[in-house]
């Protein structure tokens, strides 16, 4: 029998009996199993209405919404859904050379993601924390290589 849990602000909250620490699990996908107890969890199905136009258009929008949902969970908070972009933008202004802005922006987004996950005790949905740490190192080394290449050309 599926566990419907509590549906709050579009998120299914499941209080799991097998979690290693006391908290609720937020489930953002339609049907899934709890990673700790294995209970099947189901969110209420959204109301479906007939759409006009190309069906593939709506399929793509749904895929984009799913990806956005997972990434937003990891990168931002509901209180400040664009906080990662605002933070990255502020950091990118630290350097005069516009060629540094892309690297700084990516580093800023990854740092904001780490802070969002660590400070909220969220379980990452899109990529694990170790991957984010490696991404930060890779972006930093790419930036170093680019900066050294630019210095050697001047």
N, C-alpha and C positions, 0 to 999 in steps of 0.2 A: 504494500500500500504506500503510495507516495506521501511524503511529508510536505505539506503546504507551508509550514512555518508561518512567519508573519510577513506580510507584504507591506513595505514602507517606502514611500518615495520611489517607486519603480524598482526596488531591490528586495529580494527575498532574504529574510533574516532567519537563519537556522541555528538554534542552540544545540550544539552537538555534545553528546555525552562522552565522546572519546577524544576531545581536543586536548592537547598537552598543556594548555593554559586556559584560563577562564575568559572566554569572550564569545561573541557570536560570529558566524561566518556570513559574509555578504555574497549572495549568488546573483550574478548579473545575466546569466544565460538562461534560455527558456527551460531546458530540461538538462539536469546534470545529476551526478551522484556526489554526496559529501565525500571529500578526500580523506576524512578521518573515520567515519563510521560506515560509509558505503550506502547510507539511506538514499533512495531516489528522491530528488527534490524537484518540484515542478512549480514554476511561476504561473499565475493565472494567464491564460492565453489572451492576447490583445484582441479587441474587436476587429474583425476583418470586413472590409467593404469592397465592392467592385471598383476597380480603377480603370481609367481611360488611358489610352496611349499604349506605348510599347511595354509589354510585361518585363522584358529584360532591364528596362530602366529602373523599375521598382525592385527587381532582384539585386541590381547593383547598389541601389540606395540602402537596402537592407544589409548587404554585406559591409558597406561603408559604416553603417550605424553600429554593427557588431564590433568592427575593428576600433571605431572611435570609443565605444563603451569600454572595451578592455584597456585601451591605451589611456583613456581619461582616468580610469581607476588607478592606474599606476603613476601617471605623471602629474595629476592635479587633484584638487579637492572640489567637492560640490560647492563649497563656499567661495572658491576662487578658481573656476574651471580653466581660465586662461593664465593662471599664475606662472606656469612654466615659461610661457612665451614672454610675459612681461619681464620676468627675471632674466631670461636670455637676452632680451633687448637691452636691458640696463647694462649687463655685463659687456655686450658687444660695443658699447659706447666708450669703454675704457681705452680703446686703442684708436689712434688716428687713422691708421691704414685700413681701408675698407676690406682688404684681403684677409685680415684677421677676424673680421666680424662673423663669418660663417663658422669658423672653428670655435670661437668663443661662444656663439649662440648654441651650438651643439653641446659643448661642455656644460653650459648653463642649464640646458634642458635636462641633461643626465644628472647633474648635481641636484636639481630641484626634484627630480624623480626619486633619487635616493632619500632625500630629506622627507618627501611625502610618504614614502613607504616606511621608513624608520620611525618617523615621529607619530605615525598613526597606527602602528602595529598592523598595517594591512598585509595581506598575503599577495605577493605579486601575481598578476593574472597574465601578463604578456610575455615578460622575460624575467628570469630570476635576477636577484641582486648581484650575484657574481658576474653574470653577463654584462650588467650595467657597469660594474667596476672595470671589467676588461675593456668595454667600449670607451670608457673615459681614458684609459691608458692608450688605446689605439688612436683615438682622436688627438690626444696630446702629442704622440710621436709623429703622426701625420702633420700636425701643425708645426712641430719642430723642424721636420724635413722641409716643409714649404718655406718657412722663415729662413732657414739656412740657404736654401736654393735661391731665394730672392736676394739675400745678402751677397751671394757669390756672383750674381748677375749685375750687381750695381757697382 
